[in-house]
Amino acid sequence: MSSQSQAETTILPRRVALRPDAAARRVLVSMNPRAGSGSRHESVRAIAAALTAAGYQVDLTTDLEELAQLSAEGSDAGDLRAVVAIGGDGTASVVRSCVPLSVPLLPVPMGTENLLGRFLGQAIDPASICRTIDDGVTVGLDLGSANGKYFLLMISAGFDAEVIRALHENRRGNITRIAYFLPTLRAIRSYGYPEMELYWGDAAMPNDATRCRWVFGFNLPLYALGLPIAPRAVATDGLLDVCAFQRGSTWSIVRYLWHVKRGSHHALPDATIARCRRFRLQGPISHQIAYQLDGDYAGVLPVDVEVLPGELRLLVSREAAQRLGFATGVGSLQHGLASQPVSNDEYIR
């Protein structure tokens, strides 16, 4: 695709991680009370206590409106060091949507799916979290946007999104992995695999559409159960890795997943793999096709998806920043995210 060839020649900024402002001593701790196990409440209190003992002003909230207000006030005052999002990937995504993009987010993996927190190597014990708050650095990764809603990891539409929608509509209390069993079984029995149209970039003509029945768009190479659907996705290239499967049936789902586990789905004639900055996905008027963001139900098609380069600010350990290819220890966050041009080959190494 043209988007790939364009990416190969684009001059991109050198990745630079920045230290938080030493004067920023306020920390917000946000927890989704319905995600993961209810026993996490004691752990959250221990984290807040450890941060308080380390000299930080800590506000703990489970209310999203309060979180938005406190984070906006802290951002305006310049004293907010980070927002700690305790829960799974969906929690981190929701928190990111409520907090000004200029405020770094620290995801702590204590939910049902914790792909981002584990990818960043963030431990959940209070001492490790304090170390990241004290000595960590801020990195700017790409951020996904779907109809104006942010996603950190991925978007999908089709079979798995239908399972998540069914789970969402019947949600009661905390979500565990076993809660997905019955919705998955029902989807296997009843989902009709309606056809979708995938428009690349700014294309709007019917002839430009890729017709498919299951679609994924990845900002990072992370999906449930470790399935390597887009193993080369990186959140520093300004692009989304898109995978579209054309056939729809239970047998097709099994076949696709078998090839994904083997890493051979990229060679299938009925699979389309590409990178792009934006795409549009729509379905027939007669069907409401669900899509999900970071494991949470987000709505029904149509959806317009784009990547916002460098807008996902995360507070991570220096080791995590270096693994992501960022230089560390060269400036503070109060001076903004610095960059300098280098070739794309160096940028994505």
N, C-alpha and C positions, 0 to 999 in steps of 0.2 A: 504494500500500500504506500501511497505517497507520504503518509504521516511518518512511516518508518524511515524512508529515505531522507525526509526533512530533519528528523531527529539526529541522524548520523552526522549532519553537517552543522548543527546548531552550536553556537558558542554559548556555554553555560557558565554560571558563576562558580568559583571555588567554594567548597563547603567549609564553613567556619563555625565552630561552636563557641558560644559566649558565656562568660561567667555571669551569674545573677548579680545585680547591684547589691553591694554589701550593706547598704542602708535599708534594703527591703527585708523586714523582719516579721511580716505577717503571712500566715499560711491558712488557706481555707481547706478543710477536709470535707469532702462530699461522699455520701454513701447512698446507694440504692437499697432501700430496706427490703425490696422484694427479690433481689438477685442473689443466687447462690444459697448458702446455708445460713439459717438464723443465728448460729453460734458466732458469726463474725462480729456481732455488736461488741463483745468483750474485747476482741482484737482491735477494733477501731478505737475504743476508749484508751487502750494501751498505747496506740500510735499517737493519739492526741496528747496524752500525758507525757510521752517521751519528747515530743516536739516542744511542749511547754517547758519541760525541764531543761531543754537545750537553749532556751531564751527566746523562743518565737511566740508571737501572739497568735493563738489558734482559735479559729471559729469552726465548729462542727455543725453541719446541717444535712438534713435529708430532704429538704424542700427546694425544688428547682427555682421557684420565684425568689426565695431568699438568697439562693446561691447567685442568681443573676444580679441581684441588687448589691450584695456584698462584694462580688468580684468587680462590678463596674465602679463602685466606690474605691476599692483598693487600687484598681488600675488608674483612676483619675488622680488619686493621692500619690501614686508611685511607690507605695510601701508594700505592695503585694508581691511576695516572692514566687509563689506557685499555688496552684489548686491541686490537691491530692484527690484523685478519683478512685475510690475503693469499690471494686465490683468487677464485672466482666467487661467484654469488649463493647457491648451495647451501652453499659453505664458510661464508659469513657467517651463514647460518641455523643451521648446525650449531654454530658457535662461540657464537652468541647463546644457544643452548640449554644450553651447558656452563658459561657464565659467569653469575654473579649479575646479576640485572636492574639492580641499582644501579650496576654498572660500565659506563661508556660504551664503545661499540664503534666502532672506526674501520675501515670496509671499504675495502680497497685492491684495485682491480679488476685482477686478473691471472689470471682463469680463463677458461673457455669462454664463459660468459655473465656479463657484468659490468654488469647493468642498474642496480643500486643505486649502485655506486661512481660510474658515469658520471652518473647522475641527480644525485648529490650534488656532482659536479664535482671529485672527488678525483683528482689526478694521481698517477702511480706513481713518480715520481723521488724519491730520498731527501730532497732539499731541501724539496719540497712537503709530504711527510709530516711532516717535522720542524716546518714552519711550522704545520701543523694541530695537532700535539701541543702546540706552544708557545703558539699564539695562538688556537686554535680554541675553540669553545663547545659545550656539551652541550645537545641538544634532545631532547624527549620526544615521539616519534611513537607512533601506535597500533601494537600488536603483534597478529598473528593467532595463534590457537591451534586446532589440529585434533587431537582426541583427546589433548590434553595436549602435543602437539608444536608448537613455535613455528614460524611462518613470517613473513617480513618483507614479502614482495611479494604472493604470490598462492597460491591452491590451485586445482587443476582435477581433474576426473574424467571419464573417457571416452577418446576417441581419442588425444589427445596423452599422457595419463598411461599408456596402454598402450604407447606407443612408449618412454617413459622406463623403464617396468618391464622391457621386453625388453632395453633397453640395460643396465640395472642387473644383470640376471641373467647377462649375458654380458660384463660389464665386465672389461677387461684393461688395466691401466696407465692412463696419462693419457687423459682424454676430450677429443676435438676435435670440431668441428662435423661433420666428415665421418663420424664414428662413428654419427651419427643416421640415415644414409642407408638402410642395410639394415633396421634395425628399423622405419623408416617404411614402406618398401616392403612388408615382411611384414604390417604392420598394415593397409595398404590392401587387401591380398589376402585377409586372413583375419579381421579384427576384425568381430564380429557386432553391435555397437552395442546392447547390452542396455539396456532401459529402467530409469531410475532414478526415485526419488521424492524430491522436494525439499520439506522442511518448513520453513516460515518461522518464525523466532522460537521460541517455546515450543510451537508447534502440534504435536499428536501424533495428531490424527484423520485417517483416510485421506482424507476429503473436503477437507482443507486442503492436500493435496500438489499440487505442480506436477510433472507427468510430463515427463521430458526424457531426452536421450541424450548430452548433452555440457554440462558445467557448469564455470563459472569463478567464483571469488570473489577480488576484488582489494582489497588494502590500499593499493597505489600503482598508478598507471596504466602499469605496466611489464610487457611480455611479449616473448618472443623475436621477433626480426626486426622489432621496433618495431610489432607489430600493435596498433592502438588499440581493443582490445576494451572497455575501460572507461576512456576518455580523461579522465573527470571524477573519477576516484577520487583521494581525498586521504587521507593518513594522520594527519589531525588532526581528523576529524569524529566519531570514535567509531563509524564504520559501515564495513561492507564493501559494495563494489559487486559485485552478483551478476548474471551473465549465463547464462541457461539456454537451450540450443537443443533443440527438441523432436524433430527428425527425425534418423534415422540411416542413412546410406549414404555411399558415396564421393562421389556426386554432391552430396549435402547438405553434406558437408564443404567441397567446392569452392565451392558456392554461398554458404555462410556466410562463408568466408574472403574471397570476392570482395566481399561486402557490408561486411565488417569493414574491408577496405582502403579502401572508398569512404566509410566512416563512416555507412552506411545500415542497419546490422543492427538498430539500435534500433527501426526502424519495421517490421520483419518481423512478420507475424502469428504465426509459429511460434517467436518468440524472446521470452523474458521477461527484463526488465531491472528491477532493484529494488535498494534499499539496505536493509540490516538489520544488527542487532547480532549476531545468531546465526542459524544454520540447521543442519539435520540432513539428511544425504544418505544414502540407502540403496538397495540394489539387490535383485534377486530372489535367493532362497537358492541357486538353480541356477547362478548366475554369480558369479565373483570379479571385481569391477570395481575396477581400480586407481585410486588418486589420488596426486597428486604435490604437493610443497610446494617452491616456489622452484626448480623444475627438477630436484628429486631425488625418486625413488620413495619413498613414505612408508607404503604399506600398501594394504589393500583395504577397501571399504565394509562396514559403515556407518561414517560419520564425523560427529562433532559439532564444529561450527566456531563460534568466537566471536571477538570483538575485545576486546582488553585496552587500553583507552584510555590513551595516554601512557606505556605500559610499555616501549617500544622506545627506549632511550637511546643516542644516537649522538653521537660527537664529530665535528664538521664545521667547516669554515671559517666565518668570520663572514658571508661573502658567501652561502654556501649556506643558513645559518640565516635570513638576511633574505629570500632567495627563497622559503623555506618559510613566511614570515610571522611569524617570531619576532623579538621585540625582543632586542637583544644588549647586553652590558656592564652588567647591572644587578644582579649578585650572583654568588656563587660556589657551586659544587656542594655544598660542605660544609653549606650551609644548606638544602638540599633544593630541589625544583623548585617555585618560587613561582608563584602564579597569582592572578588576580582576575577576577570575573565580568564578561562583556560579552555583547552580543547575538550570536546565531548568525550574523547577516549580517556582522558585523565579523570574527568568528572565521574564516569560510571565504573571506574576500575574496581 
